Amino acid sequence: MQIHEAQFPSCLQGKVLFLCHRNADPDAIGSAFALQQAFGGAIGVVEGMGRAGERLAQAIGARPLIDPNPDDYDTVVLVDTASPAQLSRLPQRFGLVDHHQEAGLLDGAEFYIHRTLDSTAEIVWSILQKTGREIGQKMALGLMVGIISDTGRFKHAGPQAFLAAGEILDRTGIEYEEALEVLSRMPSDRSQRIAVLKAASRARIEWVGDWIVATTEVNAFEGSAAMALVDLGADVAFAAGRHGKACRISGRARRAAALAGVDLSEIMGTVARAFGGSGGGHMGAAALEVMGGSRELLIQCKKAALERLGGSPTEPSCTSRQPSSAPRSPEADLRTDM
């Protein structure tokens, strides 16, 4: 059941848990923390937080429970969660506050507030405003960092994100520099940098016209790897990693590719369902999780992206492989087996 922001408090009965997705990021942590501070209850995360989420949690004093049992709570609200793949298991009864395009959890939610905005923090800010809750500076800082993080420091922000950020700064007294400092002081992780470098060295590219699509495989940090390939020049990038018996793929796309027809949320959802998994996200950033291997999944993701950009991966102009007798261009094949 879809509810309005003002109805949110009445849906919280008994013992409440605000549950964040696996590897919770700043948008999830900041949003859950603000809701918990405003309405009571506990914060939980599936498996753990991502490094950026950990950094924010330290800055605002959030203390999420790791892998809490949803059955121990009367009301469970999933925060910033788009699909069952982001959870270890789906609670039997739950509410939802989320901003992703993927709407796979809406039908099963007892109540939900879902807006396709740039961040869940914008929705939470609206809930706090329309329910008249007092907003402390730590709550405001968490929401501000969530917006900054999910919009790529406003590179991908829409009008609502700018409006919410302006209101937070104007009404709570926090400084923009304070929020940036939380992100900029994040320690550089050697294993993440190594994973990104390996992702680049293993990348395979195909193209149609001027559009370049890259794929790669890594052991971890799929999102960072895909983003790095886009930063290096790909218009669309997919990075796959194995996690036990499951394969996770993260996709990233330039704004120009999204405007040209690449909707990664739709691509990831379609490919994942075809293989019995789940996926979704945003037009320019999405992910999927499927039980099985990565090779065929990457092929299907790449094929879908190329088709939406006006070509087919079977066309000569789209393939990174050339006959062995032909001279190789520097960009023909960026793969290095390691």
Secondary structure, DSSP 8 states (H G I E B T S, - for coil): -B--GGGGGGG--SSEEEEE-TTB-HHHHHHHHHHHHHH--EEEESS-B-HHHHHHHHHHT---EES--GGG-SEEEEES--SGGGSSS--SS-EEEE--S--TTTTT-SEEEE--SS-HHHHHHHHHHHTT----HHHHHHHHHHHHHHTTTTTT--HHHHHHHHHHHHHH---HHHHHHHHHT----HHHHHHHHHHHHT-EEEEETTEEEEEEEESS-HHHHHHHHHHHT-SEEEEEEEETTEEEEEEEE-HHHHHTT--HHHHHHHHHHHTT-EEEE-SSEEEEEEES-SHHHHHHHHHHHHHHTT--TTSGGG-S---TTS---TTS------
